[in-house]
Amino acid sequence: MTIEINRIQPFPAQRTVVVTGAGAERGIGRRVVRKLVAEGWSVVAADIDGPAVEAFAAELNLEIPAESGLKALGVGIDVADPSSVEAGFARIDAEMPQVVALVNLAGIPSPQPLMEITPESWDRVMDVNAKGTLLMTQAGARRMIDGGVGGRIVNTASITALDGGGTFSKTGYAAAKAAIQGLTRGSARELGQYGITANVILPGPIDTDIMGGTLTDDRKAGMSANIPLQRVGQPEEVAGLIAFLISEDSSFVSGTSINVDGGKHMH
């Protein structure tokens, strides 16, 4: 199905965004979910930790005003497992409004230096970060194509894809995140005919636990040394950008990589 390409396609009033990687209490995913509910989206919080996102969704449903018509659903999905992805989307199809947007935040770090990477650790970081983004994109895009109103895909790379590694995650992670950039550009090119945009964000140091645990003041200072804003980012700052990228206002933004790093990388 194709849509009219000579006009901005409005989204239905009742629509769903799927957000992966929403299980961790101090992760970006939960901030994104809360932001998108506030922006008028029904939200699927997905994560390999099913009980965590189910409890989170139950908490959200108690907070969402009944008159809004919005709802949250927590779904356990292993993004690297095709059968798990399809089972998760089958439940989403049955219980939620039309899927119009997908935010791929699920990922794992990889702290091994180049010469210590094993085939097993390489496969794991590629499976979760790169293949997981592919499988979720394919499943989400099928729903958007069938829905006929366009859609939005936001993927997550990292500035380590530019640096070749960071203070915690190193070469394997950098390679996986660089692959996501290429996947996003290919998605934007091939899905544009359906009114679907695809963009990728590249966070710098963000105050979450993915970089080997809670950041101490000393670690924050070290990570901020080459950042013009002289601090690490907050999850809410990433959430704000994602809210724009899945909105109708971003309808002509596609195939773009956007750094969220306080000005560390300028281009």
N, C-alpha and C positions, 0 to 999 in steps of 0.2 A: 504494500500500500504506500502511495506517495501522498504528500499533502501539498497545499498551495504554497509555492515558494516565493511568491511575490508579495507576501504580507507577513506581519508578525503573527504567529499562531498563539492565541490565548490558551491557557490551561484550564481544565475544568475546575470548578470551585472545590469539589471533593477529589483530592489527589493524594498520592502516596509517594514518599521518598524512602528508599531503603539505604540504611547507613550501616556499613560493616565496621567491625572493630569497636563496638560500643559496650564491651563488657567491663573494661577496666574503670574503676572509680575515678582514677586520676588521669585518664586518657583524654585525647581530643574528642573521641567519638561521642561521649556523653554530653559534652558541651555543645557539640554540633546538633545532636538530637534535640536538646532543650531549645536551642536557638531556632530550629526549623519548626518546632511546634508553635513557638511564639510567632513565627512568620506565616502561620496558617496551613501547615502541612500535617497530614496524618503521617506517622513515622513508624517504620519497622526498624527496631534496634536488633542487629544481627551480630552474632559472635560465636566462636567455637565453644565458649562457656554459656551454654543454653540457660542454665538456672540463673546466672547473673543477669542476663538481659530480660528474662521473664520477670524477675523481681523488679528490675528497673522499669519495665513497661507498666507493671501493676502500680508502681509508685506514681508514674506519670499520669495514668488514667484517673487516679484520685485527684490530681491537680488540675486536669484539663476541664474547663467549664463545659457542662453537659450541652448547653445551647450552641456551642461551637460546631458540633458535629464531628470534631476531630477525635482520633483515637490513636493509641500506641500499641504495638505488638512486639513482643520479644521472641525471636526465633533463633534457635541454635543452628548454626551453619558452619561447617568446615569448608572454607572457601577453596581449598585445594582439592576437594573431593567432588567430582562431578555429580555423583548420586546425591550427596548431601545438599549441593546447590539446588538441584532440581526439586528435591523434596521440600526444601525451604521455600522456594518460589511457589510450589503447589499450594502450600499453606497460605502464603501471602495472597495468591489469586483468590482463594476461597474466602478469606476473612477481611480483606482490606479494599479500599477504593483503588481505582486505576493507578498503576505504577507509572509515574511520569519522570522520576529522577532517581539516580543512583549515586551514592557517595562511597567510594572504595577507600576505606581507612585501614582495613585489616592489614597487619604486617608484623613481622618479627625481626629483631636485630640480628646481627652477625658479627661478633667481636673478634673472630679469628683473623690474624694477619695472613697475608697472601700465602706464605710458605707453610702455614698450618691448616689451610683449608683442606678438608677431606671431601671425597665425592659425596658422602652422605650429607655433610653440612651444607655443601653447595646446592645439592638437590632440594634440601629442606627450605633454604632461604629463597630459592627460585620458585619452589612450589607455592609457598604461602604468598609471597609478595607479587611475583610476576604472573604465574599461572592462575593464582587465585583471582587476581584482577581481571584476567582474560575470561575466566569462567563466569564470574559475576557480570561482566560487561555483556557477554553473549546472552545470558539469561535475561538480564534487564532490558537489553536492546530489543529482544524478541517481543517483550510486552509493550515497549514503546512503539515499535513498528506497527503491531497489531492495533494499538490504541488509536493511532491516526491523528494524534495531536502534537507530535514532536516529543522532545524530551531533553533531559540534561544528564550528562555523566561527568562526574568529577573524580579523578584519580589522585593518588598521593604518591609522589616520588620523594625526593629529599635533596638538600643541597650537597649531600655526600655524592650524589650522581655527578656533580660538577667538580668536587674536590678529590674524588677517588677514595674517600673515607673520612671519618671524623674522629672525635675524641673517644667515642665508644665503638660504634659499628664501623667496619672497615671494608675491605675490597669486595667481598661477596655481596654485602648489602648495597654497596655503591653500584655494582653491576646489575643487581635486580631492579634497583630504582631507576637506572638508566633505561632498562628494558621497558619499564612502565611509560617512560616518556615516548618511546617509539610506538608502543601500543596505543597510546592516547592519540598521537598524530594520525596513525592509520585508522583509528576509530572515527575521528573527526572527518577524515576524507571519505570514508565509505558510508557513514551514516548520515551525512549532511543532506542527502536527497530525501530523507524522511523527516527533516526538521529537527534532528537530534544533534546537539552540540556535545563535544567532549573536550575537556580541559584538564590540565594537571597542575597541582600545586606542589611546590618544593619548600617545605618548612625547613628553617634553620633550627637552632637550639630552642626547643619549646619546653616549658616547665612541666614535664610529665615523667613517668617512671620508665619509659622505653630505653632511656640511655643508661641503664644499669642501676636504677633505683632513684629515690628522691634526690633532687639536686641540692647540695649544700651551698651556702653562700660562697665558699671558696671555688667550688666547681662552676657556679654561675659567673663568678668574676673571670675565671679562665676562659670560659666559652664566649664571654662578651668582649674580650680584648680587641678583636678585629671587627666589631660591629659598630657602625656609626651611632646607633641609638644607645649603645653602651649598656645593653641588658639583654636577657633572654626573652623570648616571646611567651605569651600566655595562650592557653587553649582557646579562650574566647576570641582572640584576635584571628585565629585560623577559622573559627566558626563563622565569623562575620563575612569573610571572603567567600566561604562556601555558600552561605545564604544568598549572596549576590549571584554566584555562578549557576545556581539552580533556579534562579528567578526568571520571570519573563523579561526583565530588564537586560539580561545578558544574551538576548536572542541572536546577536551578531558577533558573539565572542566564541570562537571555536579553534581547536588545535593549538591553544596557547599554553605555555608554561609560565607560571607565576611564582616568583620567589616570595616566601614569607620569612624573611631573615634579617629584618632591621637594616637593610642596605648593605649587607656584607658582600653580595654579588650584584653588580650593576651592569645592565646591558640594554 
